[in-house]
Amino acid sequence: MRGAARARGGEMRRAWLALLSALLITRMCEADANLLSWKDILQRPALKADHRVPYGPQPQHFGDLWLPSGAGPHPVVILVHGGCWLAEYPGVELTHFLADGLRRAGYAVWEIEYRRLGHPGAEYPGMFLDVADATDQLRKLAVPHALDLSRVVATGHSAGGHLALWLAARAQLPQGSPLTRAHPLPVHAVVGIAAITDIEVFATAGAHACGADTVSRLVDVPKRGKAAYADTSPMTLIIPVRQWLVQGRADRLVLPHLGHAYAEAKRKRGESIDVVDLPDAGHFELIAPWTAAWPPIADTFRKAFSALAR
């Protein structure tokens, strides 16, 4: 009886959040001319990583490694780009500026590319396994590039934030999940940047941004039903490390109240999570180090790595 009551409560919460999201979206203006778009970011001169390293056979199976100055060993940021999990949007090039900003702040950055919906083999479990395999590739990179794998923070923007949170939960995946891998590389903290935290809610609340059936395709709801979220959604999974969510109050794509709802639910389960709201920031300012959003984001990474040293 208690399990059924909890399930009904969860369904009511998801319905309420979806309704609230819809109401907020309808009240927002279509676009604020002062907010960045992803096209604005890509108009800037392109940047190049120190190394591009394959981790598998497919064209999308590679990562870009950005190395800070100095001999190391370097603390490591795993960076997962966003783009609604869809192949039609830009890949790692969109977060190159964020990677460079983190490199300049003193971190080695492993910025991973992966198959997205529209690429062959990206459907469940393909995309998740790509992100997992790319992360585990760090073990091969650690010695030649002086990487400190005792200090690893996962981060990601938007849909990449979802995947970064998922990486931190890999050791806690349900038994029998196709996404399990033996001895996953430990992630010691997560910084979600405009992260999509509850993909079941986002299936409705984010449909205006990513498409009505995108989440369903991502986790194969037609075949798996409600079980599709058990090994894929940060809201459902246990994340045993410290989490930070950084979000813009003017974000029209991943609405900030979703992050607060996630944090509240997770704290009730005993997880440690802080939310940093940035005024006057939208969705893409958060990956643009030349904007006013960068200092508090850089400070959040400092806090995340400082917490690992305690």
N, C-alpha and C positions, 0 to 999 in steps of 0.2 A: 504493500500500500504506500509506504513512504517513497519507494522508487518511482511509482506511478505519479505521486504528487510532485516529486522533483521534476519528472519529465514534463508534466503539465506546466509547471512553473517556468521551465526553460522555454517551452513553446510560447507561453504568454510573453516572456521577456523578449524573445526574438521578434514576435509580432509587434510589440510596442516599439522596439527600436527601429524596425523597418518603417512603421507608420511615422514616427518622429522624423526619420531621415527624409521621407517623402515630403512631409510638410515643410521641412527646412529648405529642401531643394526648390520647391515651388515658390518660396518666398525670396530666394536669392536672385539677384540679377544674373543675366546670362554670363557675363564675363566682366571682370574688373580690368580696365585697361592698364592699371598699374601692376598687375600680377604677371609673373613670367609664365610663358608656355614652354613646352619642350622644344618647340621650333626656335624660340629665342635662344635657348642654350646652345643648340647645334649650329647657330650662326656664328658663334665665336670660333677663333682659330683652333683647329684640332690639336689635341695633346696625344702623346704616345708613351706607353708604359716602357719600363726597362726591359721586360721580357714578355713574350707571348709563348705560353707553354700548353701543348695538347694534353688532355687527360683521357681521351677516348677516340674512336674512329670517325665520328660524325663531324661535319663542318662546324657545328656549334659546340663541340667538345674542346674548349680551350679556356684558359684563364690568362688574364694580364697581371703580371707581377710588378708592383711599384715599390721601389726600395728607397728608404731614406738615406741620408748621408751617414757616415760613420761605419765602424766595423761590426757593430752588433754585439750580442744577439738582439734582434729587433722584435719588439712586441708586434703581434699580427692582427690585422683587421681582415676578416672575410667579408667582402662586399658583394651583394646580390642586387643587380639592377631590377627595376620594375618594368611596367608596360602592360599591365592587365593580363599577364601570362600569355600574351598573344604575339605571334610572329610578325604581325603587321606593324608593330611599333619598334622604335630603335632598341638596340641591345646595349652592350657595354659602353658604346661611345657616349651614351647619355650620362653615365656616371663617371666618365673620365675626369671631370673637373673635381668632383667630390673625392675621387681616388687621389688626385694630385694634391688636394688640400690636406688630406690625411697623411700623405707621404711627407709633405712639408712640415707637418706637426710632429713627425718623428716615428711614424708607424710604417711597417711593411704592409702593403695592401695586396691581397689576393682577390682580384675582381673577376668573378666567374661568369662565363657565358653558358647557356644551356638551351636545350630545345624547348620551344614554346608552342602552344596550340597553333597549328598551321604547318609546323615542321613534322616530317615523318617520325613516328615513334614517340612524340611528346605526350600522347594521352597516358592517363594513369596506367602504370606507375612511372612512366618514362621520365617526365620532367623532374619528379622528386628524386629519382635515382641519379639523374644527371647532377643535380645540386649536391647530393650526398657524395658521389664519386669525385667530383671536383674538390670538395672539402677534404676528403681523405688523401687527395693528391699532395696536400701540404707535407705529409710525412716524407715524401721523396724530395721535396724542395728545401726542407729545413736545413740540412747540413750544408749544401753548396751555397745557400744564400743567407746563412746565419740567422735563421728564424727561430724565435723563442716560442715553442709550442706549449709552454706552460702559461703563456699569456696570450690568449686568443679571444677576441671579441667579434661576434658576428653582427653585421649590420646589413640593412637593405632598405630600399626606398619603395614605398607603395606595395605592389605585389611582391617585390623583392624583400620587403620587410616581413611579409607573411612567411616567406621561405627562410629568412634568417631566424625567426622565432622557431620555426619547425626544426631547423638544424640543431638548436639547443635542446630539443626534446627527443632527439633520435634514440637515445638510450632508453627512453621511457615508452617507446611505441608498443601498441598492443601485441601480445604474442600471436604469431602467425601472420602478421601483416607482410605483404609483399615488399614493403619499404624497409624492412629491417636489414641491417648489415652488421656482420660481426665486428666488434671493437670499433665503433665509430669514433672519429677524432673528437676529443672533448672540446666543447665550447664553454668558456668560463663566464661570459656575460653577453648580453644582447642590447644593442641600441637600435630600436626600430624607428625609422624616419618616415613619417606619414604612413606608418605600417598598417596593412590590412590585417586585423587581429582575429576577427571572428568571421570566417568565410561563409558560414551558413547565413548569418545576418547580411553580410555584404552581397550575397546572391540577389537580394532584393534591394538593399539600401544603396548598392553601388552599380545597379544595372544601368543607370543613365550613363555611367562612365565606361564600363567594361563590357556591356552587353548582357542581355537577360539570361542567356544560357551558358555563359563563360564558366562560372563556378561549377555548374553541373557537369560540363565537359571536363573540367580540370580534375575532378575527383570521381567521375563516372557514377553520378547519382542514378541514372537510368538502370544500371545493373546492380548497384550496391545499396541503394536506398539511403536510409539514415546512417548506416554504418560507414558511408563514404567519408564522414567527418571525423570518425574515431581515430584515424591515423594521419589526418591531414590538417586539422584546424587547431591553431594555437589555443583557442578557447577551450577546446575539449582536452587537449594534451596536458600533461604535467611538465612544466618547465622549471627545472630545479636550480636555475641560476638567476642572478640579479638581472632585472630587465629595466630598461629606460625606454620610454616612448617620447619622441620629439615630434610635435605637430604644429601646423600653422592654424591660427584661429580663422583665417580666411580661406582655408582649403575647401574647394567646392567638390573635389573628387573623392577624398577619403575624409568624411566629416569628423571633426575633432571629438564630438560627443561619443562616437563609437570607441575611441581610445579610452575615454574615461569609464565607459560602461565595462569594457574589458578589464581595466585595472581594478575596478571595484569588485568584480566577480573573482578575479584572481587573488586579490588580497584576502577575501573571505576563505579561500582554500589554502592560505598560508604562504603564497608566493610573494616575493619581494619585487615591487615594481614602482617606479616613479614616472610621472607624466610631466613633461615640460611643454607648456603652451607658449608659442611665439606670436606676439601681436603683429598684425600687418603682414604676415607671411602666408602665402598660399601653398600650393602643392609643390611647385618646382623651385621656389626660392631655397628650399631646404637642401637642394643638391648643387647650389650655386655659391661657392665660397666668396664671391665678390659682393654678396648681399649682406644686409644687417642680420640675417639669420645665422651666419657662420659662427660668430664668437660664442653664442650659447651652445651651438652644436659641438664645436671644438671643446668647450668646457665639459660637456656631457661625456665625451670620450676620455677626457682627463680623469673625470670621476670614476668612470668604468674601470680604467686601468689602475687607478690608485686603489680602488677597492680590492683588486686582485692581489695587491702587495701586502694586504693586512693578514 
